[in-house]
Amino acid sequence: MKNSLRTVVTTVALLLISTPSWAHVVVTPKTAGVGSWVTFSVSVPNEKEVTNTQLRLLLPAGLEYVTPTLKQGWKISVEKDAGGNATAIVWSAGNLPPEFRDDFTFSAHLPAMPVDLAWKAYQTYQGGEVVGWDVDPTDPSAKDPEALEKTGKGPYSITKVIDDLSAKPAAESPTANIALLVSVVALVVGIVALVRRRKAN
């Protein structure tokens, strides 16, 4: 029995060691209010054995006034469509060493209606290899490390834009109203009694 238990523990340990650990390119915050101004942070890990030299983040439709933050050591450009709308931010000519991570930030004005913002990102490494974080996170393959390793693709981040402006105020409690009324009546009765006592004196 002890030998069997030891075998199981050893097997599990080997599987944990051999299973690749995939850290994702993650955009935060995960939720934000409609029509708000938000500073987003893009957390980028380097899990390769070569330098990560470029990050390209596709921007969901509906964002306005996209403004990247200056970042020392990186060249930053904003791609736009024919209508002048920002479609992507590119951080290039940089140096993110293996086994390190970094944060890239930018601000934007959010849409005035609830929507899910999908953040698809692409890391380019020294030598030209590109890892795409553009798989629907609800797809079963997005949770399969082996599939991710074979395809070089991972799940994208989502920010939920929620309606935090039209929430109805909480209804007043009837008990609270009754208590307030009783207090007012007691106060009036006390004042009347005091006035009568003074007149009697």
N, C-alpha and C positions, 0 to 999 in steps of 0.2 A: 504493500500500500504506500509506504514511504517512498519507494523507488518510483512508483507511478506518479505520485505527487511531484517529486523532484523533476521528473521528465517533463511534466506539463509546465511547471514554472520555467524550466530552461527553454522550452519551445517558445513560450510567450515572450520571454526576454529577448530571444533571438529575433523574433518577428518585430518587436518594438525597435530593436537596434537597426534592423535592415530596412524598415519602412521609412521612405524619405519624408522629411519634414518640410511642408510647403507653407511658407509665410507669404501672405498675399499683399498686393498693392491695395491699400485700403484708404478710402476717402471718408473723412469725418467733417462735420457731424452726421449722424445717421438720420436725424429728424430736424426739421426747421419750419418756422411759421411762414405762411403765405405772404408774399410781398416784402419779405424782410431782407436786410443786408447781412450777408454771412461771410465770414472768413473761413475758407475750407483748408484742410490740411491733408496732403497726400503722403501717406507713409510708405516708403519704398525700401524693401530689403534687397540685398544682393546675395543670392544663394549659389552663384556660379563661382568658378575659380579664376575668372577674369573680371576686369573692370567694367562696371555699368557706365556707359558714356552718354546715354540719352534717355529721356522719358518723354513720351507723347501721350497727353491726356485728351481724349475726345470730350467735347462739351455738349451736354444735352441741350435740346432746343428750349428756348424760353428764358435763358439767362441774359441779363443785361449788365452793362458796365463791368465787364470782366477785367480785373486788374491783378496781374501777378505781382508777387513780392520779389524785390531784388534779392538775388542769391549769389553770394561771392563764389567765383570759380565756375559759374554756369552762364551760358548765353541763353536768353529767354526770348521767345517770339510767340505772337498770337496769330493763328491762322483765321481768316475770315472768308465768308462767302461773298457772292456778288452783291448782296444787300447790306454788307457791312457788319453782319452778325458774327460774333466770335464762334468758331467751330472747334478749335483745339488750341492747347497750350503746349509748346515744345521747349523743354529744357535740354540743351545740347552742349557739346564740347566740355563736359564735366568729368568728374572722376569719383565714382562711388566704389571703393575697394571691396573685394570679396569679404563676406562675413560681417559686413557693416550695413547699417540702414541710415536713411536720411529723411527729412520732412521737407516738402515743397508746398508753399502756400499761395493762395490767391483769394481775392474777394469778388463777390458778385451779388447782383440784385435778383431775387428769386421771383418766379411767376406768381401772379395774383390768384391762382387757383391750385387746389390740391393736385399733386402729380408725383410720380416716382422718377427721380433723376438717376439714370444709369451712367456710371462712370467707367468707360472702357479705356484701358491704359496699355501702353506698349513700351517695354524696356528693350533698348538696343545695347548689346555688349561689344566689347572690343573684339574685332574679328567679324562683326556683322550679324551675329545671332540675335534674333528678336523673340522675346517672350511676350505673348499677348494675354492680357487679363480681360477677356471679352466673351467668356462663356456665361450663359444664363445661370445664375446661382441656384435655380430650382431644377436644373438639369442634373440627373444622376451622375453624369460624368464629372460634374464640378466638384463632387465629393470623393472622387476616386483618384488617389495619389498616382497610381500606375498610369491611368489615362492621361493625367496632367503631365506626367514625365514624358510619355510617348509623344503627345501632341505639342508640348511646349505652350499650352494654354491653361488658364485658370479662370475662376469666377470673377465677375466684376462687382464693384461696390454699388450700393443703392442708397440714396438719400430720399427719405419720404418728406415731401412738402405737405404739411398738414394745415387745415383751417383752424387756427387758434384764435380767431377774431369773432366768430359768431356764436360762441358758447353762451347759452342762456344763463342769466344769474340764478342762483339757487332760490327756490321759493321760500317766502318767509314762513316760519313755523307758527302755527296757531297758538301753541302753548306759550311761545315767547310773547305774542301779542296780548294774550290774556294776562300774563304776568305783568306786562307793562301797564295795562289798564288798571289792574288791582293796585299797583304801586301809586299811580296817579290819584286814584280815588282815596287811598289811605292818606296821601299827602294833603289833599284838599280837606278831608275830614279833620286832620290834625291842625291845619291852619285855622279852620272855623272854630274848633274847640278852644284854641289859644286866644283868638279874638274875643270870644264870649267870656272867657275867664278874666281877661283884662277889663272888659266893660263891667263885669260884676264887682271887681275890686274898685 
